[in-house]
C-alpha cells in the first residue's frame, strides 16, 4: 500500500509515508500485548483520566486537526471541526459511563446466587475508513480502551496524517506505549495480524467486500468481530409530511460529507401526492450548492475524497443511465480542478438496474415515486443493505409504526441525527453486524463471565 496525503481539492501531494516492516509490526504487537497485561488491571478512574485528557486535547487542537482532515480527504472545514468536537464527546461519554456499563449484573437462579461480570479480552485489531478520520477512531478508542483492551489500528491509506495525529494525541494525554497503536501496513500484513494469536478481536468499518474478507479471516481464527459496512438508506416521505421541514433534511442527509457517509439518505421514496413537489424543490436545493475550496467556510460543495472515488461514482451513474435511469440534474464531474461531482438525482430506476441495488458513495440521490405507505415500506425493505433509514410524517405515532416495519439497524423519525454517543450505531444484512457507541458498543469486545455460588449436594 501507499500511505499518502493527497489533497483532493487541487491534487497536490502533501506527504508520502513508508509502510512498516514486518519487524516493526512485531515490535508494536508485542508492546500492545505487554501494555494489555497492565492496562487490564488499571482502574476505570485511571483509564478515564487519559480518555478525558485526550478529549481535552481534541478540543484544544480542533483547528489543526480539522485542517489536516480537510486537506487529506476534502471534508468541508465546518464539518471537520464538528467531527473533532463529536469525537471528544465520545471519549468523555465512555470515560464517564464505562464502569456503569460493565458493572456486574445480578442474576436470580433457583438456588444460590449468580452474576455476570465483564472483563477485557486483550488486543483488538481495528480497520477504519477515511470518510470520518477521527470519529471512526474515537468510537473504537472510547469504549474498547475504557473496557480494558488495547488497540492496534490500520487506518485508511489516504488519511495517514489524521491517523498519526490521533495516536499522538493519546500519547500526549498520557497513554502508555502499546495502548493505542497506529499501523501503516499492507493488506498482507493486515491478514497476518488477524492470524496472530495475540489478537483477540477484529473490528472493521468499510465496504462489503472488505467486510467479507476480514470477517472470513477472523472467523477462520475463531475470533469475535464486528462489521459496520455500507448502506443504502431509505428516506421515506409520507403524504402528511411538511416539505418545509423535509427538504433541508433531504439535502443534509444526502450531501453531508459530500454524500460519503454509510448512513446517508440515498434512496428517496416519496408517496405520489408529494412526489412532484418534493422532486422539484430537492432539485433546486441541490443545484444551489457551489463547489469550492473546502477550507473556505463559504463553500457548500466539497470534493470527493479522491480522483479514484470520483471516477468510480461517475461510472456508476453512467451504468445506471445505460440501464434506463433518467438524470434529473447533474450526472457527471464538475469541469474544474479537483475531484468534484455534480449533485445528481436519478429517477426511473427499475429493479433490474444495477443502481437499484448498489450503494452510491457520493452526491447521487435515487428518487422513487410510490402509491402509498405500504408500497414505501416494501421498497425500503427491498435492499441488500440494512444500516439506517428515516420516515417523514406529520404524525409521530404513524412514523413509529413505519419505523418498526423497516428492516434496518437504525430508523429516524422526522430527523436523521445519529450524532449522539448514547445511540448505538450499526446494521443488518450487507450492512454488517455488531454495534458501536452507546451501552452496546462497549459490550462488543469483553468476556461475559458467569459466576455462580451455591451450597448444594452433587446430583446422585
C-alpha positions as CSV (number, residue, x, y, z in Angstrom):
1,X,0.0,0.0,0.0
2,X,1.0,3.6,-0.3
3,X,0.1,5.8,2.6
4,X,-0.1,9.3,1.1
5,X,-1.7,12.6,2.0
6,X,-3.0,13.9,-1.3
7,X,-5.3,17.0,-1.4
8,X,-8.4,16.1,-3.5
9,X,-9.2,19.8,-3.9
10,X,-6.1,20.5,-6.1
11,X,-4.3,17.2,-6.5
12,X,-1.2,18.2,-4.7
13,X,0.8,15.6,-2.7
14,X,1.3,16.7,0.8
15,X,3.4,13.8,2.2
16,X,4.1,10.2,1.5
17,X,4.7,7.7,4.3
18,X,6.7,4.4,4.4
19,X,5.0,1.2,5.3
20,X,6.1,-0.6,8.5
21,X,8.4,-3.5,8.1
22,X,7.4,-6.9,9.5
23,X,9.9,-6.4,12.2
24,X,8.4,-3.1,13.2
25,X,4.9,-4.7,13.2
26,X,6.2,-7.4,15.6
27,X,7.6,-4.8,18.0
28,X,4.3,-2.9,18.0
29,X,2.2,-6.0,18.6
30,X,4.4,-7.1,21.4
31,X,4.1,-3.7,23.0
32,X,0.3,-3.8,22.7
33,X,0.2,-7.2,24.4
34,X,2.6,-6.1,27.2
35,X,0.5,-3.0,27.7
36,X,-2.7,-5.1,28.0
37,X,-1.3,-7.1,30.9
38,X,-1.1,-3.8,32.9
39,X,-4.0,-1.9,31.4
40,X,-6.5,-4.7,32.1
41,X,-5.8,-4.1,35.9
42,X,-5.9,-0.3,35.7
43,X,-8.9,1.2,37.4
44,X,-11.8,2.8,35.5
45,X,-10.9,6.1,37.2
46,X,-7.3,6.0,36.0
47,X,-8.3,5.0,32.5
48,X,-10.8,7.9,32.4
49,X,-8.1,10.4,33.3
50,X,-6.3,9.5,30.0
51,X,-9.5,9.5,27.9
52,X,-10.7,12.8,29.3
53,X,-7.3,14.4,28.7
54,X,-7.4,13.1,25.1
55,X,-10.9,14.7,24.7
56,X,-9.5,18.0,26.0
57,X,-6.6,17.8,23.5
58,X,-9.1,17.2,20.7
59,X,-10.8,20.4,21.7
60,X,-7.6,22.3,22.1
61,X,-6.2,21.2,18.7
62,X,-9.5,21.3,16.9
63,X,-8.4,23.8,14.2
64,X,-5.2,22.0,13.3
65,X,-6.9,18.5,13.4
66,X,-9.8,19.7,11.2
67,X,-7.4,21.3,8.7
68,X,-5.5,18.1,8.4
69,X,-8.7,16.2,7.7
70,X,-9.8,18.8,5.1
71,X,-6.5,18.7,3.3
72,X,-6.4,14.9,3.2
73,X,-9.9,13.9,2.3
74,X,-11.7,17.1,1.3
75,X,-14.3,17.4,4.2
76,X,-15.6,21.0,4.4
77,X,-13.9,22.8,7.3
78,X,-17.0,23.4,9.3
79,X,-18.0,19.7,9.1
80,X,-14.4,18.8,10.0
81,X,-14.5,20.9,13.2
82,X,-17.8,19.4,14.1
83,X,-16.3,15.9,13.7
84,X,-13.4,16.7,16.0
85,X,-15.9,18.1,18.6
86,X,-18.1,15.0,18.4
87,X,-15.0,12.7,18.8
88,X,-14.2,14.5,22.0
89,X,-17.7,13.9,23.2
90,X,-17.4,10.2,22.6
91,X,-14.3,9.9,24.6
92,X,-15.8,11.7,27.5
93,X,-19.0,9.7,27.3
94,X,-17.1,6.4,27.8
95,X,-14.8,7.9,30.4
96,X,-18.0,8.8,32.4
97,X,-20.1,5.7,31.8
98,X,-17.8,2.7,31.2
99,X,-17.8,1.5,34.8
100,X,-21.6,1.6,35.0
101,X,-22.0,-0.2,31.6
102,X,-19.7,-3.0,32.7
103,X,-20.8,-3.4,36.3
104,X,-21.6,-6.9,37.4
105,X,-25.2,-7.9,36.5
106,X,-27.1,-9.8,39.2
107,X,-28.9,-13.0,38.2
108,X,-31.6,-14.9,40.1
109,X,-31.0,-18.7,39.9
110,X,-33.3,-21.1,41.6
111,X,-30.6,-22.0,44.1
112,X,-27.8,-19.8,45.4
113,X,-26.6,-16.5,43.8
114,X,-25.1,-15.6,40.5
115,X,-23.9,-12.7,38.4
116,X,-22.4,-11.9,35.1
117,X,-19.1,-9.9,35.1
118,X,-17.3,-8.3,32.3
119,X,-13.6,-8.4,31.6
120,X,-11.4,-7.2,28.7
121,X,-10.3,-9.8,26.1
122,X,-6.9,-8.4,25.0
123,X,-5.5,-6.8,21.9
124,X,-8.2,-5.8,19.4
125,X,-7.3,-5.1,15.7
126,X,-9.3,-2.3,14.1
127,X,-9.5,-1.4,10.4
128,X,-11.0,2.0,9.8
129,X,-12.1,4.1,6.8
130,X,-11.2,7.6,5.5
131,X,-14.6,9.2,5.5
132,X,-14.6,10.2,9.2
133,X,-10.9,10.1,10.1
134,X,-11.2,11.0,13.8
135,X,-14.8,10.0,14.6
136,X,-14.2,6.4,13.5
137,X,-11.1,6.2,15.7
138,X,-12.9,7.8,18.7
139,X,-15.8,5.3,18.6
140,X,-13.4,2.4,18.9
141,X,-10.9,4.1,21.3
142,X,-13.6,5.3,23.7
143,X,-15.3,2.0,24.5
144,X,-12.6,-0.5,24.0
145,X,-9.8,1.3,25.9
146,X,-12.2,2.0,28.8
147,X,-13.2,-1.6,28.8
148,X,-9.5,-2.5,29.4
149,X,-8.5,-3.7,26.0
150,X,-5.6,-2.3,23.9
151,X,-5.9,-1.4,20.2
152,X,-3.8,-1.8,17.1
153,X,-5.3,0.2,14.2
154,X,-5.0,0.2,10.4
155,X,-6.4,3.4,9.1
156,X,-7.2,4.2,5.5
157,X,-4.2,4.9,3.2
158,X,-5.4,8.3,2.2
159,X,-5.6,9.8,5.7
160,X,-2.2,8.9,7.3
161,X,-1.8,12.4,8.8
162,X,-5.1,12.0,10.7
163,X,-4.1,8.5,11.8
164,X,-0.8,9.7,13.2
165,X,-2.3,12.8,14.8
166,X,-4.8,10.7,16.7
167,X,-2.2,8.3,18.0
168,X,0.0,11.2,19.1
169,X,-3.0,12.8,20.8
170,X,-3.4,9.8,23.1
171,X,0.3,9.6,23.8
172,X,0.3,13.2,24.8
173,X,-2.7,12.5,27.0
174,X,-0.6,10.0,29.0
175,X,-1.4,6.8,27.3
176,X,1.3,4.1,27.8
177,X,3.1,2.8,24.8
178,X,1.1,0.0,23.3
179,X,-2.3,1.2,24.5
180,X,-3.3,2.6,21.1
181,X,-1.1,1.9,18.1
182,X,-1.4,3.2,14.6
183,X,-0.1,0.8,11.9
184,X,0.9,1.8,8.4
185,X,0.7,-1.7,7.0
186,X,-0.1,-3.6,3.8
187,X,-3.2,-5.8,3.2
188,X,-0.9,-8.9,3.6
189,X,0.4,-7.7,6.9
190,X,-3.2,-7.0,8.0
191,X,-4.1,-10.6,7.3
192,X,-1.2,-11.9,9.3
193,X,-2.2,-9.7,12.2
194,X,-5.7,-11.2,12.2
195,X,-4.0,-14.6,12.3
196,X,-1.7,-13.6,15.2
197,X,-2.8,-15.4,18.4
198,X,-2.3,-12.2,20.4
199,X,-5.2,-10.6,18.5
200,X,-8.4,-11.4,20.3
201,X,-11.0,-9.4,18.3
202,X,-11.4,-7.7,15.0
203,X,-13.4,-4.6,14.2
204,X,-13.9,-3.1,10.7
205,X,-15.8,-0.2,9.2
206,X,-15.6,-0.3,5.4
207,X,-17.0,-1.8,2.3
208,X,-19.0,-5.0,1.9
209,X,-16.1,-6.6,0.1
210,X,-13.6,-5.6,2.8
211,X,-16.1,-6.9,5.5
212,X,-16.5,-10.3,3.7
213,X,-12.7,-10.7,3.5
214,X,-11.8,-9.7,7.1
215,X,-14.8,-11.4,8.7
216,X,-13.9,-14.6,6.9
217,X,-10.3,-14.3,8.1
218,X,-11.5,-13.6,11.7
219,X,-13.9,-16.5,11.5
220,X,-11.2,-19.0,10.4
221,X,-9.3,-17.9,13.5
222,X,-12.4,-18.2,15.7
223,X,-12.1,-14.5,16.7
224,X,-15.0,-12.3,17.6
225,X,-15.6,-9.5,15.2
226,X,-17.8,-6.5,14.4
227,X,-18.5,-5.2,10.9
228,X,-20.0,-1.8,10.1
229,X,-20.3,-1.8,6.3
230,X,-22.2,0.1,3.6
231,X,-25.8,1.3,3.4
232,X,-28.4,2.4,1.0
233,X,-30.7,4.1,3.5
234,X,-34.3,4.9,2.6
235,X,-35.7,8.4,3.1
236,X,-39.5,7.8,3.2
237,X,-41.7,10.8,2.7
238,X,-45.4,10.1,3.6
239,X,-48.4,12.1,2.3
240,X,-48.7,14.2,5.6
241,X,-45.1,15.3,5.7
242,X,-44.2,19.0,5.9
243,X,-41.9,19.7,3.0
244,X,-40.6,22.9,4.6
245,X,-39.1,20.6,7.2
246,X,-38.3,17.7,5.0
247,X,-36.3,19.4,2.1
248,X,-33.4,20.8,4.3
249,X,-33.0,17.4,5.9
250,X,-33.1,15.7,2.5
251,X,-30.2,18.0,1.3
252,X,-28.2,17.5,4.5
253,X,-29.0,13.8,4.6
254,X,-27.6,13.3,1.1
255,X,-24.9,15.9,0.9
256,X,-23.3,15.9,4.4
257,X,-19.7,14.9,3.9
258,X,-20.3,15.3,0.2
259,X,-22.5,12.2,0.4
260,X,-19.7,10.0,1.6
261,X,-21.5,8.6,4.6
262,X,-22.6,5.0,5.2
263,X,-25.8,6.1,6.8
264,X,-26.6,8.9,4.4
265,X,-30.0,9.2,2.9
266,X,-29.6,7.6,-0.5
267,X,-33.0,6.3,-1.7
268,X,-35.7,8.9,-1.6
269,X,-39.0,7.2,-1.5
270,X,-41.9,9.6,-1.8
271,X,-45.6,9.0,-1.7
272,X,-47.2,10.1,-5.0
273,X,-49.2,13.0,-3.7
274,X,-46.0,14.8,-2.7
275,X,-43.6,13.4,-5.2
276,X,-43.7,16.2,-7.8
277,X,-43.3,18.9,-5.3
278,X,-40.5,17.1,-3.4
279,X,-38.5,16.4,-6.5
280,X,-38.8,20.0,-7.8
281,X,-37.7,21.5,-4.5
282,X,-35.0,18.9,-4.0
283,X,-33.6,19.6,-7.4
284,X,-33.5,23.4,-6.9
285,X,-31.8,22.9,-3.5
286,X,-29.1,20.6,-4.8
287,X,-28.4,22.9,-7.8
288,X,-27.8,25.8,-5.5
289,X,-24.7,24.2,-3.9
290,X,-21.5,25.7,-5.1
291,X,-18.2,23.8,-5.4
292,X,-15.1,25.4,-3.9
293,X,-12.2,25.2,-1.5
294,X,-13.3,23.0,1.5
295,X,-11.1,25.2,3.7
296,X,-13.3,28.2,2.9
297,X,-16.3,28.2,5.3
298,X,-18.4,29.7,2.5
299,X,-18.1,26.6,0.3
300,X,-21.2,24.5,0.1
301,X,-19.9,21.6,-2.0
302,X,-16.6,20.0,-1.3
303,X,-14.7,17.5,-3.4
304,X,-14.9,13.7,-3.1
305,X,-12.1,12.1,-1.2
306,X,-10.0,11.2,-4.2
307,X,-9.9,11.1,-8.0
308,X,-10.4,7.4,-7.9
309,X,-13.6,7.8,-5.9
310,X,-14.9,10.3,-8.4
311,X,-14.2,8.2,-11.4
312,X,-15.9,5.2,-9.8
313,X,-19.0,7.3,-8.9
314,X,-19.3,8.7,-12.5
315,X,-19.0,5.2,-13.9
316,X,-21.9,4.1,-11.6
317,X,-24.1,6.9,-12.9
318,X,-23.2,6.1,-16.5
319,X,-24.1,2.4,-15.9
320,X,-27.4,3.4,-14.3
321,X,-28.3,5.6,-17.3
322,X,-27.4,2.9,-19.8
323,X,-29.7,0.6,-17.9
324,X,-32.6,3.0,-18.2
325,X,-32.3,5.6,-15.4
326,X,-33.0,9.3,-16.0
327,X,-30.8,12.1,-14.9
328,X,-32.9,14.9,-13.4
329,X,-29.9,17.0,-12.6
330,X,-26.1,16.6,-12.5
331,X,-24.7,13.3,-13.7
332,X,-21.0,13.9,-14.2
333,X,-17.9,15.6,-12.8
334,X,-17.7,19.3,-12.5
335,X,-15.5,20.9,-15.1
336,X,-12.8,22.3,-12.8
337,X,-9.7,21.2,-11.0
338,X,-10.3,18.7,-8.1
339,X,-12.4,15.6,-7.5
340,X,-15.7,17.4,-7.8
341,X,-19.0,15.6,-8.7
342,X,-22.2,17.4,-9.7
343,X,-25.0,16.8,-7.2
344,X,-27.1,14.2,-9.0
345,X,-30.7,12.9,-8.9
346,X,-31.6,9.7,-10.7
347,X,-35.2,8.6,-11.4
348,X,-36.8,5.7,-13.4
349,X,-34.6,3.1,-11.7
350,X,-36.1,-0.3,-12.4
351,X,-35.4,-3.4,-10.2
352,X,-33.0,-4.8,-12.9
353,X,-30.9,-1.7,-13.0
354,X,-27.6,-2.1,-11.0
355,X,-28.5,1.3,-9.4
356,X,-31.4,-0.4,-7.7
357,X,-29.1,-2.5,-5.6
358,X,-25.8,-0.6,-5.5
359,X,-24.6,2.0,-2.9
360,X,-23.7,5.4,-4.3
361,X,-21.0,6.8,-2.1
362,X,-21.2,10.4,-3.0
363,X,-23.6,13.2,-4.0
364,X,-26.0,10.9,-6.0
365,X,-29.6,10.6,-4.9
366,X,-32.0,7.9,-6.2
367,X,-35.7,9.0,-6.4
368,X,-38.7,6.7,-6.3
369,X,-42.4,7.5,-6.5
370,X,-44.7,5.1,-4.7
371,X,-48.5,5.0,-4.3
372,X,-48.8,4.7,-0.5
373,X,-47.2,3.9,2.8
374,X,-47.2,0.1,2.3
375,X,-45.5,0.5,-1.0
376,X,-42.9,2.8,0.5
377,X,-42.1,0.2,3.2
378,X,-41.9,-2.6,0.7
379,X,-39.5,-0.7,-1.5
380,X,-37.4,0.4,1.5
381,X,-37.1,-3.3,2.5
382,X,-36.2,-4.4,-1.0
383,X,-32.5,-3.8,-0.4
384,X,-29.4,-5.8,0.3
385,X,-28.4,-3.3,2.9
386,X,-30.0,-2.5,6.3
387,X,-28.0,0.2,8.0
388,X,-30.3,3.1,8.7
389,X,-33.3,5.0,7.3
390,X,-35.8,7.7,8.0
391,X,-39.5,8.4,7.8
392,X,-41.1,11.8,7.5
393,X,-44.7,12.4,8.6
394,X,-46.9,14.8,10.5
395,X,-47.9,12.0,12.8
396,X,-45.2,10.8,15.1
397,X,-47.2,7.6,16.1
398,X,-47.5,6.8,12.4
399,X,-43.8,7.3,11.9
400,X,-43.1,4.9,14.8
401,X,-45.3,2.3,13.2
402,X,-43.5,2.7,9.9
403,X,-40.1,2.6,11.6
404,X,-40.9,-0.7,13.2
405,X,-41.7,-2.2,9.8
406,X,-38.5,-1.2,8.0
407,X,-35.7,-3.8,8.2
408,X,-32.6,-1.8,9.3
409,X,-30.4,-1.4,12.3
410,X,-31.5,2.3,12.8
411,X,-34.6,4.3,12.0
412,X,-35.1,8.0,12.5
413,X,-38.5,9.8,12.6
414,X,-38.5,13.4,11.2
415,X,-34.7,13.7,11.6
416,X,-31.5,11.9,10.6
417,X,-29.4,12.9,13.6
418,X,-27.2,10.0,14.6
419,X,-24.6,12.2,16.3
420,X,-25.1,11.2,19.9
421,X,-22.7,8.9,21.7
422,X,-25.7,7.4,23.6
423,X,-27.1,5.9,20.3
424,X,-25.9,2.5,19.2
425,X,-24.8,2.5,15.6
426,X,-24.9,-0.5,13.2
427,X,-27.0,-2.5,10.8
428,X,-28.1,-5.8,9.4
429,X,-27.9,-7.7,6.1
430,X,-25.0,-6.5,4.0
431,X,-24.6,-3.5,6.3
432,X,-22.8,-5.8,8.8
433,X,-23.3,-6.9,12.4
434,X,-22.5,-5.7,15.9
435,X,-23.0,-2.2,17.3
436,X,-20.7,0.7,18.1
437,X,-21.5,3.5,20.6
438,X,-23.9,3.5,23.4
439,X,-24.0,0.8,26.0
440,X,-23.9,-1.9,23.3
441,X,-20.7,-0.5,21.9
442,X,-18.6,-1.3,24.9
443,X,-20.0,-4.8,25.2
444,X,-18.6,-5.9,21.9
445,X,-15.1,-7.0,23.0
446,X,-15.5,-8.1,26.6
447,X,-15.8,-11.5,28.1
448,X,-19.2,-12.0,29.8
449,X,-18.4,-14.4,32.6
450,X,-21.0,-16.3,34.7
451,X,-20.1,-16.6,38.4
452,X,-22.4,-18.8,40.5
453,X,-22.3,-19.5,44.2
454,X,-24.5,-22.3,45.7
455,X,-24.5,-24.7,48.6
456,X,-25.9,-27.8,47.1
457,X,-25.2,-31.6,47.1
458,X,-23.9,-33.2,44.0
459,X,-26.5,-34.9,41.8
460,X,-26.9,-38.6,42.5
